[in-house]
Amino acid sequence: RGLGVGAALVRAIEDAARAHGLTAVDLHAQTHALRFYERLGYEPYGPEFMDAGIAHRAMRRAI
């Protein structure tokens, strides 16, 4: 944590999505990680939901 590896991985995924002609990326974030994704430009939408016993929110970012 704190080394920028997570952000670099997210940016690489966004680059790959762009290369395939996509205009947005959606993800399901564990609620404790919402701020991390918000700092990368993702916005939460919809209600909180449980996945594998862990609270999540759907998030999206236009690319």
C-alpha positions as CSV (number, residue, x, y, z in Angstrom):
1,R,0.0,0.0,0.0
2,G,1.0,3.6,-0.6
3,L,3.4,2.7,-3.5
4,G,1.0,3.5,-6.3
5,V,0.8,-0.1,-7.5
6,G,-3.0,-0.3,-7.2
7,A,-3.5,2.9,-9.1
8,A,-1.1,1.7,-11.8
9,L,-3.1,-1.5,-12.2
10,V,-6.4,0.4,-12.5
11,R,-4.9,2.7,-15.1
12,A,-3.6,-0.2,-17.1
13,I,-7.0,-1.8,-17.1
14,E,-8.5,1.6,-18.3
15,D,-5.9,1.7,-21.1
16,A,-6.8,-1.8,-22.2
17,A,-10.5,-0.9,-22.1
18,R,-9.9,2.2,-24.2
19,A,-7.9,0.1,-26.7
20,H,-11.0,-2.1,-27.1
21,G,-13.2,0.9,-27.8
22,L,-14.9,1.0,-24.4
23,T,-16.0,4.4,-23.0
24,A,-16.5,3.5,-19.3
25,V,-15.2,1.1,-16.7
26,D,-17.5,-0.4,-14.1
27,L,-16.4,-2.2,-11.0
28,H,-17.6,-3.6,-7.7
29,A,-15.6,-2.1,-4.8
30,Q,-15.5,-3.3,-1.3
31,T,-16.9,-0.4,0.7
32,H,-13.7,0.2,2.7
33,A,-12.0,0.9,-0.7
34,L,-14.4,3.5,-2.0
35,R,-12.1,6.4,-1.3
36,F,-9.3,4.7,-3.2
37,Y,-11.5,4.4,-6.4
38,E,-13.0,7.9,-5.9
39,R,-9.5,9.4,-6.0
40,L,-9.1,7.7,-9.3
41,G,-12.3,9.3,-10.7
42,Y,-14.8,6.5,-10.0
43,E,-18.3,7.4,-8.8
44,P,-20.5,5.0,-6.7
45,Y,-24.0,4.2,-7.9
46,G,-26.8,2.0,-6.7
47,P,-27.3,0.5,-3.3
48,E,-24.7,-1.3,-1.2
49,F,-24.8,-5.0,-1.7
50,M,-23.1,-8.1,-0.2
51,D,-20.7,-10.2,-2.1
52,A,-18.9,-13.1,-0.4
53,G,-20.1,-11.7,2.9
54,I,-18.4,-8.3,2.3
55,A,-20.2,-5.0,1.6
56,H,-19.7,-3.6,-1.9
57,R,-20.8,-0.7,-4.1
58,A,-20.9,-0.5,-7.8
59,M,-18.7,2.2,-9.3
60,R,-18.2,3.7,-12.8
61,R,-15.7,6.0,-14.5
62,A,-16.0,7.4,-18.0
63,I,-12.7,6.9,-19.9
